[in-house]
Amino acid sequence: MRIERLLPAALALLLPLTGCATTSFSSDLRRVEQLSGAPIPLRVADGPPEDHDPTVTREVLARPLTADAAVAVAFRNNRHLRASLRDLGVARGWLAQAGTLPNPAVEFDLRYQTDRSQPLQGDVRLEFALTRAILTGQRAGLARAELEAAQARVAGTVLETGYAVRAAFYAAQASEERLAAAQQALDAFAAARDAARALHAAGNLRALDLSVQEAAYETARVTVAEIELERLDRREHLQRLLGLHGDATEWTLAEGLPPAPEALSLEAMTETRALAASLDLAAQRANLQALARRVGLSRAEGWLPDVTVDAHAEQDGNSIEVGGGARVTLPIFDQRRGATAAYGAQFDAALERYYASAVDLRSALREARNRLRSAHARARQYDAVIVPARERVLRETLLQYNAMQVSVFQLLEARRDLLDATLRRAEVRREFWTATAGTTALFAGRQVGAAGHASESTESMSAASMGAGASAGGH
């Protein structure tokens, strides 16, 4: 038997032991789609980082943008989300690496004899880390649990991105409505100011009352400027989430926020359903499994001897000697007790955090229900009671004005009150639809932030309106 044939023969014996590992994460993306319930463009996740097809985005943005269309654009263009999807490849790569058997080590020796009549002698030794190969299955199980945790986390990121886009979209819509209402209110303040100037010029209005009307108009101008800035800020926030820049920023919003539905069903919003759907808890469970496997792996590495087996062959003159052996490292001093205890402590801490997260999720569900119930009641109140009442007040005031029973200032005050109610209604609708999106995300598996409160610009318009109304009430 020749030496050059010995190494291929030995390697052939080990090839059936090697596993087939893959670094493709298409299956991980499908799992994320399944967990989040959101379609993810595979081109986004599988293509290179600079791979970008703007055709679909341009087609969507050519039409008035809706909330669903905005979410679809964000799933395609949001670079932060794309980065999170690519993070799956990290966990998938470590899983592939963990399931790989160790490489065999080959050692060659060649010897020349001083006696030129003697042939060239040599030997070859093939070593294989048997203990590491035995523990490959445990390492792969650990990496698989970590991959499952990563899948749950990325699915949660997908849901959180969808919620953030919807919340930003509703905020942008509300700002459009608020700006239109504020501009109409500014016209009403301007009309009151002009009427006051005419009456003052005719000697029928005190200078103090004129100053009050002019101050109210100037305050309203500042309020309009604040809402204009709010509109631009909210639009830019939405554009960042959509990943748009350049010419792609010339998009328009669909019509304003729809009114809240008449009835609101909360019976299906149970704690059991929320706990079962939670991706945060699923990720923590997978992490607990990974930590448990890590404890078991560390314990096995501590008591299992480190065994390396070898096969060797030696050509000595005219004959070949073939043999085998083993090298064993005895776990006498280092039994990885410290590392095992540390991993056990990590498991205990993670278990406590898991139970704490479940408690927090139950509380978050109650908060979401309260927020949704309150926003729905307020939105219905503005839609069904407050705004219609202000409209009736304006109609009655107009009739009395035509009958010369009230002054022009009282008419303008009624108009301002109606516009102020319309301004506030837009913000309340935003709160309702944002709370609805947050509740939907919660039962899809992700706990997201609470809805915002009314902006200061709304209160500024109300204050200006009240100040002008107080002055007008004296005439």
C-alpha positions in Angstrom: 0.0 0.0 0.0 1.4 3.4 -1.0 1.6 6.4 1.3 -0.2 8.7 -1.2 -3.2 6.3 -1.1 -3.4 6.2 2.7 -4.7 9.8 3.3 -7.6 9.7 0.7 -8.6 6.4 2.1 -8.7 7.7 5.7 -10.6 10.9 4.6 -13.2 8.8 2.8 -14.0 7.0 6.1 -14.8 10.4 7.7 -16.8 12.0 4.9 -20.1 10.3 5.8 -19.9 11.8 9.3 -20.0 15.4 8.0 -23.3 17.3 8.0 -24.8 19.3 5.2 -25.2 22.9 6.4 -26.7 25.8 4.6 -26.5 29.6 5.1 -29.6 30.3 3.1 -32.3 32.1 5.2 -35.3 32.0 2.9 -37.0 29.6 5.3 -36.3 32.1 8.1 -38.1 34.8 6.1 -41.0 32.6 5.5 -41.1 31.9 9.2 -41.1 35.7 10.0 -43.9 36.1 7.5 -45.9 33.4 9.3 -45.2 34.9 12.8 -46.0 38.5 11.8 -48.7 37.9 9.3 -47.1 40.6 7.1 -45.9 40.0 3.5 -42.2 40.6 3.2 -40.8 41.1 -0.3 -38.2 38.4 -0.8 -36.3 40.5 -3.2 -35.6 42.9 -0.4 -34.2 40.3 1.9 -32.3 38.1 -0.6 -30.9 40.8 -2.8 -27.7 42.8 -2.2 -27.9 45.8 0.1 -28.0 48.3 -2.8 -30.6 46.2 -4.7 -33.5 48.6 -5.2 -36.4 48.5 -7.6 -38.2 51.9 -7.5 -40.8 50.9 -10.0 -43.3 49.5 -7.5 -42.8 52.4 -5.1 -43.4 54.9 -7.9 -46.6 53.2 -8.9 -47.9 53.3 -5.4 -46.9 56.9 -4.8 -48.5 58.0 -8.0 -51.9 57.5 -6.3 -53.1 59.2 -3.1 -51.3 57.3 -0.3 -53.4 55.2 2.0 -52.3 53.6 5.3 -52.0 50.1 3.8 -50.1 51.4 0.9 -47.7 53.3 3.2 -47.0 50.1 5.2 -46.3 48.2 1.9 -43.8 50.9 0.8 -42.1 50.8 4.2 -41.7 47.1 4.1 -39.9 47.5 0.8 -37.8 50.6 1.4 -37.2 51.0 5.1 -33.5 50.3 5.5 -33.7 49.7 9.3 -36.2 46.9 8.6 -34.1 45.5 5.8 -31.1 45.5 8.2 -33.2 43.5 10.8 -34.2 41.0 8.1 -30.6 40.5 7.2 -29.7 39.9 10.9 -31.5 36.6 10.4 -28.5 35.6 8.3 -26.2 36.0 11.3 -28.2 33.5 13.4 -28.6 31.2 10.4 -24.8 31.3 9.8 -24.0 30.4 13.4 -26.5 27.5 13.2 -24.7 26.2 10.1 -21.4 26.6 11.8 -22.6 24.9 15.0 -23.7 21.8 13.0 -20.4 21.3 11.3 -18.1 18.5 12.4 -14.5 19.4 13.3 -11.8 19.1 10.7 -9.4 16.2 10.9 -5.8 17.0 11.5 -3.1 15.3 9.3 0.5 15.1 10.2 3.3 13.9 7.8 6.8 12.8 8.6 9.5 12.0 6.0 12.9 10.4 6.9 16.1 10.0 4.9 18.5 7.3 5.8 22.2 7.9 5.8 22.5 4.6 4.0 21.7 5.6 0.4 20.7 2.1 -0.4 17.7 2.4 2.0 14.4 3.7 0.6 12.7 6.9 1.7 10.7 6.3 4.9 7.7 8.2 6.2 4.6 8.1 8.3 1.2 9.8 8.3 -1.1 10.4 11.3 -4.7 11.4 11.0 -6.4 12.8 14.2 -10.0 13.6 14.8 -11.6 15.4 17.8 -14.1 12.8 18.8 -15.5 14.7 21.9 -16.2 17.8 19.9 -18.0 15.8 17.2 -20.1 14.1 19.9 -21.2 17.5 21.2 -22.0 18.9 17.8 -25.7 17.9 18.1 -26.0 19.9 21.4 -24.3 22.9 19.9 -26.6 22.8 16.9 -29.6 22.6 19.2 -28.4 25.6 21.1 -27.9 27.6 17.8 -31.3 26.5 16.6 -33.0 27.8 19.7 -31.1 31.1 19.3 -32.3 31.3 15.6 -35.9 30.8 16.7 -35.5 33.7 19.2 -34.0 35.8 16.4 -37.0 34.9 14.1 -39.5 36.0 16.8 -37.6 39.3 17.4 -37.4 40.2 13.7 -41.1 39.3 13.3 -41.8 41.7 16.2 -39.7 44.4 14.4 -41.9 43.9 11.3 -45.0 44.5 13.4 -43.5 47.5 15.2 -42.5 49.0 11.9 -46.1 48.5 10.5 -47.6 50.2 13.6 -45.1 53.1 13.5 -46.0 53.7 9.8 -49.7 53.7 10.5 -49.3 56.0 13.5 -47.2 58.4 11.5 -49.7 58.2 8.6 -52.7 59.0 10.8 -50.7 61.9 12.4 -49.9 63.3 8.9 -53.6 63.0 8.0 -54.7 64.8 11.2 -52.2 67.6 10.6 -53.6 68.1 7.1 -57.1 68.5 8.5 -55.9 70.6 11.4 -54.1 73.0 9.1 -57.2 73.4 6.9 -59.3 74.1 9.9 -56.7 76.5 11.4 -56.5 78.4 8.2 -60.3 78.8 8.1 -60.2 79.9 11.8 -57.5 82.5 10.8 -59.9 83.8 8.2 -62.6 84.2 10.9 -60.1 86.0 13.1 -59.2 88.3 10.2 -62.9 89.1 9.5 -63.4 89.9 13.2 -60.4 92.2 13.1 -61.5 94.0 10.0 -65.0 94.5 11.4 -63.5 95.8 14.6 -61.3 98.3 12.7 -64.3 99.5 10.7 -66.4 100.0 13.9 -63.5 101.7 15.6 -63.1 104.1 12.7 -66.8 104.9 12.9 -66.4 105.6 16.6 -68.6 102.6 17.7 -65.9 100.5 19.3 -63.4 101.1 22.0 -59.7 101.0 21.3 -59.3 98.3 23.9 -61.8 96.0 22.1 -60.0 96.6 18.8 -56.7 95.7 20.4 -58.2 92.5 21.7 -59.4 91.5 18.2 -56.0 92.3 16.7 -54.1 90.4 19.3 -56.4 87.4 18.8 -55.7 87.5 15.0 -52.0 87.7 15.5 -52.1 84.8 18.0 -54.1 82.8 15.4 -51.4 83.5 12.8 -48.8 82.1 15.1 -51.0 79.0 15.7 -51.3 78.5 12.0 -47.5 78.7 11.6 -47.1 76.1 14.4 -49.5 73.7 12.8 -47.8 74.2 9.4 -44.5 73.2 11.1 -46.2 70.3 12.8 -47.5 69.2 9.4 -44.1 69.3 7.8 -42.5 67.5 10.8 -45.1 64.7 10.7 -44.7 64.4 7.0 -41.0 64.1 7.2 -41.3 61.5 10.0 -43.5 59.4 7.7 -41.1 59.8 4.9 -38.2 58.5 7.0 -40.3 55.5 7.9 -41.1 55.0 4.2 -37.4 55.3 3.2 -38.2 58.0 0.7 -35.9 60.7 -0.7 -35.5 62.9 -3.7 -38.3 62.9 -6.2 -40.1 60.2 -4.3 -41.1 62.7 -1.6 -43.7 64.3 -3.9 -46.6 62.2 -2.7 -50.1 63.2 -1.6 -52.2 61.7 1.2 -55.6 60.1 0.7 -58.7 61.8 2.1 -58.9 62.6 5.8 -59.3 60.3 8.7 -62.6 58.4 8.7 -65.0 58.8 11.7 -64.9 56.1 14.4 -67.3 53.3 14.0 -70.5 53.5 16.0 -69.9 50.3 18.0 -66.7 49.0 19.5 -66.2 45.4 20.4 -63.8 44.5 23.2 -64.9 41.0 24.0 -62.3 39.3 21.9 -59.4 41.3 23.5 -58.6 38.7 26.2 -55.4 38.2 28.1 -55.2 34.6 27.0 -55.2 35.6 23.3 -52.6 38.4 23.9 -50.3 36.0 25.7 -50.6 33.3 23.1 -49.8 35.8 20.3 -46.9 37.7 21.9 -43.8 37.5 19.9 -41.8 39.0 22.8 -42.8 36.1 25.0 -42.0 33.6 22.1 -38.5 35.1 21.7 -38.0 34.9 25.5 -39.1 31.2 25.5 -36.7 30.4 22.7 -34.0 32.2 24.6 -34.8 30.2 27.7 -34.4 27.0 25.6 -31.1 28.3 24.3 -29.9 29.0 27.9 -31.0 25.6 29.1 -29.2 23.9 26.2 -26.1 26.1 27.0 -26.2 24.8 30.6 -26.5 21.2 29.5 -23.6 21.7 27.0 -21.4 23.3 29.6 -22.1 20.5 32.0 -21.4 17.9 29.4 -18.1 19.6 28.4 -17.2 19.6 32.1 -17.5 15.9 32.8 -16.9 14.4 29.3 -13.2 13.7 28.6 -11.7 15.4 25.7 -11.0 12.4 23.4 -9.0 12.7 20.2 -8.7 9.5 18.1 -6.1 8.9 15.5 -5.1 6.5 12.7 -1.5 6.3 11.6 0.5 4.5 9.1 4.3 4.1 8.8 6.4 3.0 5.9 9.6 1.5 7.3 11.7 0.0 4.6 9.8 -2.5 2.6 6.7 -2.8 4.9 3.9 -0.5 6.0 2.7 -0.5 9.6 -0.9 0.6 10.3 -2.3 1.4 13.7 -4.6 3.6 15.8 -4.7 5.4 19.1 -6.4 8.0 21.3 -5.5 11.0 23.3 -7.6 11.6 26.4 -7.7 14.8 28.5 -9.1 13.9 31.9 -11.6 16.4 33.5 -10.0 16.4 36.9 -9.4 20.0 37.7 -11.4 22.0 35.2 -15.0 20.7 35.1 -16.5 24.0 33.9 -18.4 24.3 37.2 -18.1 28.1 37.2 -19.3 28.5 33.6 -22.2 26.1 34.3 -23.2 28.1 37.3 -23.0 31.3 35.4 -25.2 29.9 32.6 -27.6 28.6 35.2 -27.9 32.0 36.8 -28.6 33.6 33.4 -31.4 31.1 32.9 -32.9 31.9 36.3 -32.8 35.6 35.6 -34.3 35.1 32.1 -37.1 33.1 33.6 -37.9 35.9 36.1 -37.9 38.4 33.2 -40.2 36.1 31.2 -42.8 36.1 34.0 -42.3 39.8 34.5 -43.0 40.3 30.7 -46.2 38.3 31.0 -47.4 40.5 33.8 -46.4 43.7 31.9 -48.2 42.4 28.8 -51.4 41.8 30.8 -51.2 45.4 32.1 -50.4 46.7 28.6 -53.5 45.0 27.3 -55.7 46.6 29.9 -54.1 50.0 29.0 -54.7 49.4 25.3 -58.4 48.6 26.0 -58.8 51.6 28.2 -57.1 53.9 25.6 -59.2 52.5 22.8 -62.4 52.7 24.7 -61.7 56.3 25.7 -60.6 57.4 22.3 -63.7 55.8 20.7 -66.0 57.5 23.1 -64.4 60.9 22.6 -64.3 60.5 18.8 -68.0 59.5 18.8 -68.8 62.5 21.0 -67.2 64.9 18.6 -68.7 63.3 15.6 -72.3 62.8 16.9 -72.7 65.5 19.5 -70.1 68.3 19.7 -69.5 69.2 16.1 -73.3 68.9 15.2 -74.1 71.1 18.2 -71.6 73.7 17.1 -73.1 73.7 13.6 -76.6 74.2 15.1 -75.3 77.1 17.2 -73.8 78.7 14.1 -77.0 78.3 12.2 -79.1 79.8 15.0 -76.6 82.6 15.5 -76.8 83.4 11.8 -80.6 83.6 12.0 -80.4 85.9 14.9 -77.7 88.0 13.2 -79.9 88.4 10.2 -82.7 89.5 12.6 -80.2 92.0 14.1 -80.5 90.4 17.5 -76.8 89.6 17.9 -73.6 91.3 16.9 -71.2 90.3 14.2 -68.7 89.4 16.9 -71.1 86.8 18.3 -71.5 85.3 14.9 -67.8 85.2 14.4 -67.4 83.6 17.8 -69.9 80.8 16.9 -68.0 80.2 13.7 -64.7 80.1 15.6 -66.1 77.6 18.1 -67.2 75.4 15.2 -63.8 75.5 13.6 -62.1 74.8 17.0 -64.3 71.7 17.5 -63.4 70.6 14.0 -59.8 71.1 14.8 -60.0 69.0 17.9 -62.0 66.3 16.2 -59.2 65.6 13.8 -56.8 65.0 16.7 -59.3 62.8 18.5 -59.8 60.7 15.4 -56.0 60.3 15.1 -55.9 59.1 18.7 -58.6 56.5 18.0 -57.1 55.1 14.8 -53.6 55.1 16.4 -55.0 53.2 19.4 -56.7 50.8 17.0 -53.4 50.2 15.2 -51.7 49.6 18.5 -54.3 47.1 19.7 -54.1 45.3 16.4 -50.3 45.1 16.7 -50.6 43.8 20.3 -52.8 40.9 19.2 -50.6 40.2 16.2 -47.8 39.7 18.7 -46.0 43.0 19.4 -46.5 45.5 22.2 -46.1 49.0 20.9 -46.2 52.5 22.3 -49.2 54.4 23.5 -51.0 57.0 21.4 -50.0 60.6 21.8 -52.0 63.4 23.3 -53.4 66.5 21.8 -50.7 68.9 20.6 -50.1 72.3 22.1 -51.1 74.0 18.9 -54.7 72.8 19.5 -54.8 74.4 22.9 -53.2 77.6 21.5 -56.1 77.9 19.0 -58.6 77.3 21.7 -57.0 79.9 23.9 -57.0 82.4 21.1 -60.6 81.6 20.3 -61.7 82.0 23.9 -59.8 85.3 24.3 -61.5 86.8 21.2 -64.9 85.4 22.3 -64.6 87.0 25.7 -64.1 90.3 24.1 -66.9 89.9 21.6 -69.3 88.8 24.4 -69.3 92.3 25.7 -70.9 93.8 22.6 
